[in-house]
Amino acid sequence: MTCAISFGSSVPGGELGTRILSAVVLIPIALAAAYFGGPLWAAFWFIAACLVFWEWMSLIGTSRTIMVTAVGFLGYAAAAACLLAGLLGWGVATLTLGLIGSVLLTHKDRPLWTAGGFLYGAALLLSPVVLRRDPEFGLLAVVFLFGIVWTSDIAAYFVGRTVGGPKIWARVSPKKTISGALGGTFAAVLIALAIAHVGGSGSIAALALVALVLSVVSQAGDFLESAIKRRFSVKDASQLIPGHGGLMDRLDGFITASFLAVLIGVARGGFDQAGRGLLHW
């Protein structure tokens, strides 16, 4: 959940100050929602998914943004209700209908980009809700995921600023360095293992590999979102957070990492025990 530590530099203390400020405000909110789970957790991610889809549609500049996003919101709402009721199949079905409706409404105005945006928001809704549903390991799995994404971002920032060195993809993200990426990944693995150990979960070697892959995918999600913004010559997805950009800018790494995490969890533990599937090897 990159949102917790990736704001800009428009408050006293510069960029570092805004990162600390955003972490102080947003991390407790996310953890509280995760702790209570259930409808509160689903509502949290439903709102986030709607805002991200709205930002995406605004970013690509279609002529029917309001109509398309309204249909998308209805699809997300129905899917969230189905997921809470344990109806994964119906949840996927409602998302499929929302996808079709959104694309049809765009007519010939960038339908593939609209489809991509709807699925991007759907992944943000589906992944954390399904992962948290596991009554025994859902909370631990979510904290494990948060730890990886947040630490990847924080450590990459500090290591990159301190060590410097070659850039990863300067044309898309001019500040990100190889040293930062490696430092972020290493720190994320350590934090993930510490969280799993406290929770009494799984094989160290397997969890280290899972954490490493999720950290890399989280950082790749950041590059993906940056590339999309470059494609449309946009600096921020929106001005939803004054002076800092949009929610999509803050959640890019979490979206990709959480989607992979839930795929792993469901493949190994099923819909009802995705947390166990992610953590127990």
C-alpha positions in Angstrom: 0.0 0.0 0.0 2.3 2.7 -1.3 -0.2 5.4 -0.4 1.2 5.4 3.1 4.6 6.8 2.3 4.7 8.3 -1.1 3.4 11.9 -0.9 5.2 14.8 -2.5 7.1 17.6 -0.9 4.8 20.5 -0.3 4.8 20.6 3.5 7.5 21.7 5.9 10.3 19.2 6.0 10.2 18.5 2.3 9.6 15.1 0.7 10.7 13.2 3.8 8.4 15.2 6.0 5.3 14.5 3.8 6.2 10.8 3.7 6.3 10.7 7.5 3.1 12.7 7.8 1.2 10.5 5.4 2.4 7.3 7.2 1.3 8.7 10.6 -2.2 9.4 9.1 -2.8 6.5 6.7 -1.1 3.5 8.2 -3.2 3.4 11.4 -6.4 3.8 9.3 -5.5 0.9 7.0 -4.4 -1.3 10.0 -7.6 -0.6 11.9 -9.8 -1.5 8.9 -7.8 -4.7 8.5 -8.2 -5.6 12.2 -12.0 -5.2 12.1 -12.3 -6.9 8.7 -15.8 -7.7 7.4 -18.0 -5.0 6.0 -15.7 -2.2 7.2 -12.7 -3.7 5.3 -14.8 -4.3 2.2 -16.2 -0.8 2.3 -12.6 0.6 2.7 -11.5 -1.1 -0.5 -14.7 -0.5 -2.4 -14.2 3.2 -1.9 -10.5 2.9 -2.9 -11.4 0.9 -6.0 -14.0 3.5 -7.1 -11.6 6.4 -6.7 -8.9 4.6 -8.5 -11.2 3.8 -11.5 -12.4 7.4 -11.5 -8.8 8.7 -11.6 -7.9 6.2 -14.4 -10.8 7.4 -16.5 -10.0 11.0 -15.9 -6.4 10.3 -16.7 -7.0 8.7 -20.1 -9.4 11.5 -21.0 -12.6 9.8 -22.4 -15.7 11.8 -23.1 -18.0 9.7 -20.9 -16.0 9.5 -17.7 -19.0 10.1 -15.4 -21.3 7.5 -17.0 -18.5 4.9 -17.3 -17.4 5.3 -13.7 -21.0 5.2 -12.4 -21.4 1.8 -14.1 -18.1 0.7 -12.7 -19.1 1.7 -9.2 -22.2 -0.4 -9.4 -20.2 -3.4 -10.5 -17.8 -2.9 -7.6 -20.6 -2.5 -5.1 -22.3 -5.7 -6.2 -19.0 -7.6 -6.2 -18.2 -6.4 -2.7 -21.6 -7.6 -1.4 -21.1 -11.0 -3.1 -17.6 -11.4 -1.6 -18.8 -10.6 1.9 -21.5 -13.3 1.4 -18.8 -15.8 0.3 -20.1 -15.9 -3.3 -16.9 -15.7 -5.3 -18.5 -16.8 -8.5 -21.2 -14.2 -8.3 -18.6 -11.6 -7.4 -16.6 -12.4 -10.5 -19.9 -12.4 -12.6 -20.9 -8.9 -11.4 -17.4 -7.6 -12.1 -17.7 -9.1 -15.6 -21.0 -7.3 -16.2 -19.5 -4.1 -14.9 -16.5 -4.5 -17.2 -18.8 -5.1 -20.2 -21.0 -2.2 -19.4 -18.1 0.2 -18.9 -16.5 -0.8 -22.2 -19.8 -0.5 -24.1 -20.4 2.9 -22.8 -17.1 4.2 -24.0 -18.2 3.2 -27.6 -15.0 3.7 -29.6 -13.3 6.1 -27.1 -10.4 4.1 -25.8 -12.3 0.9 -24.8 -9.2 -1.1 -24.1 -7.9 1.5 -21.7 -11.3 1.6 -20.1 -11.2 -2.2 -19.6 -7.7 -2.0 -18.2 -8.8 0.7 -15.7 -11.9 -1.3 -14.6 -9.8 -4.4 -14.0 -7.2 -2.3 -12.2 -9.8 -1.1 -9.7 -11.3 -4.6 -9.5 -8.0 -6.1 -8.5 -7.7 -3.5 -5.8 -11.2 -4.5 -4.5 -11.0 -8.2 -4.9 -7.5 -9.0 -3.6 -7.5 -7.6 0.0 -11.1 -8.6 0.6 -10.5 -12.2 -0.4 -7.2 -12.4 1.5 -8.8 -11.1 4.7 -11.7 -13.5 4.5 -9.6 -16.3 6.0 -10.8 -16.4 9.6 -7.5 -17.8 11.0 -4.8 -16.3 8.8 -6.5 -13.4 7.0 -5.3 -10.6 9.3 -1.8 -12.0 9.4 -1.7 -12.3 5.6 -2.8 -8.7 5.2 -0.2 -7.4 7.7 2.4 -9.5 6.0 1.5 -7.9 2.6 1.4 -4.4 4.1 4.8 -5.0 5.6 6.3 -6.0 2.3 4.8 -3.1 0.2 5.4 -0.4 2.8 8.9 -1.5 3.6 9.8 -1.9 -0.1 8.8 1.7 -0.7 10.4 3.2 2.5 13.7 1.3 2.2 14.0 1.9 -1.5 13.6 5.6 -0.9 16.2 5.9 1.8 18.7 3.5 0.2 18.3 5.1 -3.2 18.8 8.6 -1.7 21.8 7.5 0.3 23.6 5.2 -2.1 22.5 6.5 -5.5 23.9 4.9 -8.6 22.4 3.8 -11.9 18.7 4.3 -12.6 16.4 1.4 -13.3 14.3 3.1 -16.0 15.1 6.8 -16.0 12.7 7.7 -18.8 9.7 6.5 -16.8 10.8 7.1 -13.2 14.0 9.2 -13.1 14.5 9.0 -9.3 14.4 5.2 -8.9 17.8 3.5 -8.6 19.0 -0.1 -8.7 20.5 0.3 -5.3 17.1 1.5 -3.9 15.3 -1.4 -5.5 17.7 -3.9 -4.0 17.7 -2.3 -0.6 13.9 -2.1 -0.6 13.6 -5.8 -1.5 16.1 -6.9 1.1 14.4 -4.9 3.8 11.0 -6.2 2.8 12.1 -9.8 3.0 13.4 -9.2 6.6 10.2 -7.5 7.7 8.0 -10.1 6.1 9.9 -12.9 7.9 9.7 -11.1 11.2 5.9 -10.7 10.8 5.5 -14.3 9.8 7.6 -15.4 12.8 5.6 -13.5 15.3 2.5 -15.0 13.8 4.0 -18.5 13.9 3.6 -19.1 10.3 5.3 -21.3 7.6 8.7 -22.2 6.2 11.3 -19.4 6.4 12.9 -20.3 3.0 9.5 -20.4 1.2 8.2 -17.2 2.9 11.5 -15.4 2.1 11.0 -16.3 -1.6 7.3 -15.2 -1.5 8.3 -11.9 0.1 11.0 -11.3 -2.4 8.7 -11.9 -5.4 5.9 -9.7 -3.9 8.4 -6.9 -3.2 9.6 -7.0 -6.8 6.1 -7.1 -8.1 5.2 -4.1 -5.8 8.0 -2.1 -7.3 7.0 -3.1 -10.8 3.5 -1.8 -10.1 5.0 1.5 -9.3 6.8 1.6 -12.7 3.6 0.4 -14.5 1.6 3.3 -13.1 4.4 5.7 -13.9 4.5 4.4 -17.5 0.8 4.9 -17.9 1.0 8.5 -16.7 3.9 9.1 -19.1 1.8 7.7 -21.9 -0.9 10.4 -21.3 1.6 13.1 -20.3 0.2 13.4 -16.8 2.3 14.0 -13.6 -0.3 12.8 -11.1 -3.4 10.7 -11.5 -5.5 13.4 -9.8 -5.3 16.1 -7.2 -7.5 14.1 -4.8 -4.9 14.5 -2.1 -4.1 18.3 -2.3 -0.5 18.9 -3.3 0.3 15.2 -3.4 -1.5 13.6 -6.3 -4.1 10.9 -6.5 -5.0 7.6 -4.7 -3.8 5.7 -7.8 -0.3 7.2 -7.3 -0.3 6.0 -3.7 -1.7 2.4 -4.3 0.2 1.4 -7.4 2.5 -1.1 -5.8 -0.1 -2.5 -3.5 -2.5 -3.3 -6.3 0.0 -5.5 -8.2 1.4 -7.1 -5.0 -2.0 -7.8 -3.5 -3.3 -9.4 -6.7 -0.3 -11.8 -6.9 -0.6 -12.5 -3.2 -4.3 -13.5 -3.5 -3.6 -15.6 -6.6 -1.0 -17.5 -4.6 -3.3 -17.8 -1.6 -6.3 -19.0 -3.5 -4.3 -21.4 -5.6 -2.9 -23.1 -2.5 -5.7 -22.6 0.1 -8.9 -21.9 -1.8 -11.3 -19.0 -1.6 -12.0 -19.4 2.1 -8.4 -19.9 3.2 -6.3 -17.7 1.0 -4.4 -16.3 4.0 -3.3 -19.8 4.9 -2.4 -20.5 1.3 -0.1 -17.5 1.2 1.6 -18.1 4.5 1.8 -21.8 5.2 4.3 -23.8 3.1 
